[in-house]
Amino acid sequence: MDYRKTVHVPQEKQSQYNFSVRKFNRYIWQKRVLQIDFSTSLLCSIEKGIVKRQLCFSEVKNCHDAPGTRFSISFRDRSDYELEAASLEDKQQIMQLVNQVIYSNIYSPLVNGNSVEMQTSHLPPTPDNLKEGHLLLQRGGLASFKWKKYEANLQTGQLTLFPVIQQSSSSDAGVSVSSNKSVWSLSDIYTSVDDIRCTGGDGAALVIHLSDGNVKVETPCNTDTFTLYNDKNDFVFRIPKSDHKTPEAITNERDAWVKAIKQLCVDWKRKSHLEHFYEAPEKDPTDVTESESETQDNQMPLAPPPVPHSLRPRLPKTSPDVPAAFSAAPEPETASLEESEAEPKPTLTAQSRAVHKPDRTPSAVPVTSPAALCSSPAPFVLPPPLPVPSAVPGPVPPAPLPPPLPMKSKPLSERTKAFHWDLVAQDKIEKSMWSRRNPRKIEIDTSRLYELFGVKETGPVGRAESISTMEIMLNSKIAHNFNIFLKSFPVHPKELKDKLLIINEEEGGLSDEHIASLRRYMPTPDDIEMYKSHKGDPNELHVVDQYMMEMCNIPNLSARLDLLLTMRELPICMEDLTPLIIQKIRMCQQLWACESFVSVLEYLLAVGNYLNQNAGKDRAKGFRLSSLTKLSQLRGNNRKFTLLHALVEQIMLQEPRLATFFLELAEFETVPGASVKGLTAEVDVVKNEFQKIVQYRKTYSKSKNEVSRHPKFFKDLKAAIEKHEADLRQLMKRCEEMRKLYTDILIKFGEPVDQDSQEVFGWICQFISDFKKLYSEYAQSS
């Protein structure tokens, strides 16, 4: 039966984005693929085809811009990801997508429940502005700072700043034209965020997230400014001056902004500290699960969050007939969660203490306050029950027992232990190997199986489970790090421009490490403006400033460095990916052609159905491959004998030739590392990087003056493109073959179409390893 002809897989629109990045880890930058998958709501870190980390969108808390191509992503209860994009364009696109995730986390209650597809056109509606008006933001460093005017919109989860087009050089009183808000889309909003040295275009909106709970606002001694702080940056704002505004009015407006922002910061901080209480509220039979509660709470439009039920100053519930001391104690899990919190525990106010002050009369029973109940490490123990008055004299009749549930019973002589396998979905049976038109008749020794797995007892079946002192123009921290790099950089500042016109390192070009480091010290627009305004002799400057001034005078420096680094890395990536893809192709081919493995699965189905039928369960038509990992978990009456032993024994008794099926699956000798999903993402990134090289050549080849000035550079560039194009086509062809073969495998064995190959092949590898071991023991003993 050809399973490949039985189903048509439709082409879905793109919902997955792959980017080449470098992740800072243990003092080094490691190359990764960052995958943002809206279809599964996962953010993945991939290295050489191996999915190293998968993080749910609901865990994304904030996104911060940084100099050059750097940025960072913050997560809940996890270290930040310090990343470096391959280009400025990539960085802005990544941050746009991540900010969409954050936006949806705040305003879409069901987005993490996968009920809303988070695409640009499917973002939730823009919330109302809580406050709006013009603000001046200090931009640049101390040597070149200036005030830039923005139209500010304060919303529940963020402060959005739209640039205002200045028609006068005056910083305060000049005539200004506000950007037309009606033409700003959400994709326009999310292009640059959260950093004073932001390298994005001046027309990009700035978004400062408040929702991570780590933002605060303060007012200095002057009357027109305030500062907003987050984990990465400080934002200094000033109220614009005008002829009709008095100093008192300016101060009042400043205070109004501070009050509005501070209230939101306090609300989000409280919510962040108490988020565990949202995950485990008091339950009733209709409550959602813990993960559902966390998801819904992270997405709700924020009002000041309520104090959790267990922290409210209240008296325990009482009834007319039962003393207060006998009210139900707080749930143990609420107390344990409070004890594990790093923040100070909430305390009752003086008023609430007065309310809870216990009666000291001898006849009163002491009442423990709710705060004590939450913070006490010892569990609250109820005193012995006292007799409760009854309206009717005499003994209270016991409540009638519920009727017993209907249960299939088996006689003592036929009952066996059950095998809890994972069943193939009913809608996948027809197109899988489990629906053979003429299934083979499998004979098994049922008496032997009963001997091994028979249940002797009767009754219902239960459930178990550090420069010199010379003055430097550049920012001191950046200058310090750049100076360290220059000590090992054997290129004079005047030679740098020519070095960037040599593609190959063997011909005198820069090394890969030097190119990557130079990218991290790219001058920002503010740096370029500062150095170009310098009137002194460049040779009298510190070497750091000399290099920086030279870099400011090189046109298209960022694009040139990106091009050189990509040209160096592209062939290496393709060489690394090719053998990994070929291995996956061979694994799929072997698994597809191995009919003896199918027969082994059929034996397991027969054995499992025998056990389950005699344990009061229904027959199964097929089982998931994940069930292969459970065979060693079901033990027989002899604790050393498992269901895997029984499977090997049955096959050796009935069809011994099938016991060597693993010889046909040689590629499964070792557990696979790379996955089809990871390798596909890697190839997608290689394709995108190659397209950038082609686009660079098209853009700069249009300038005949540029080509005539640097003929060798463009000649070498053309030759490299032609060579890499052929290699890339071959790589993409193999990748497509791998994906198709793996899809066929999923269909054949009735697995979900989104099942990760790392898991599927891992299950099979482990099963083969365990089977070979027992087969060897069985062969030696017989």
Buried (B, 14 or more C-beta within 10 A) or exposed (E): EEBBEBEEEEEEEEEBBBBBBBBBEEEEBEBBBBBBBBBBBBBBBBBBBBBBBBBBBBBBBBBBBBBBBBBBBBBBEEEBBBBBBBBBBBBBBBBBBBBBBBBBBBBBBEBBBEEBEBEEEEBBEBBEBBBBBBBBBBBBBEBBEEBBBBBBBBBBBBBBBBBBEBEEEEBBEEEBEEBEEEEBEBBBBBBBBBBBBBBBEEEBBBBBBBBBBBBBBEBEEEBBBBBBBBBBBEBBBBBBEEEEBEEEEBBEBBBEBBEBBBEBBBBBBBBBBBBBBBBBBEEEEEEEEBEEBBBBBBBBBBEEBEEBBBBEBEEBEEEEEBEBBBBEBBBEBBBEBBEEEEEEEBEBEEEBEEEBEEEEEEEEEEBBBBBEBBBBEEEEEEEEEEEEEEEEEEEEEEEEEEEEEEEEEBEEEEBBBBBBBBBBEEEBBEBBBBBEEEEEEBEBBBEEBBEBBBBEEEEEBEEEEEBEEEEBBBBEEBBEBBBEBBEEBEBEBEEBBEBBBBBEBEEEBBEBEBBBBBBBBBBBBBBBBBBEEEEEEEEEBBBBBBBBBBBBBBEBBBBBBBBBBBBBBBBEBBEEBBEBBEBBBBBBBBBBEBEBBBBBBBBBBBBBBBBBBBBBBEEBBBBBBBBBBBBBEBBBEEEEBBBBBBBBBBBBEBBEEBBEBBEBBEBBEEEBBBBBBBBBBBBBBBBBBBEBBEEBBEEBEEEEEBBEEBEEBBEBBEEBBEEBEEBBEEBBEBBEBBBBBBBBBBBBBBBEEEBBBBBBBBBBBBBBBBBBEBBEEBEEEE
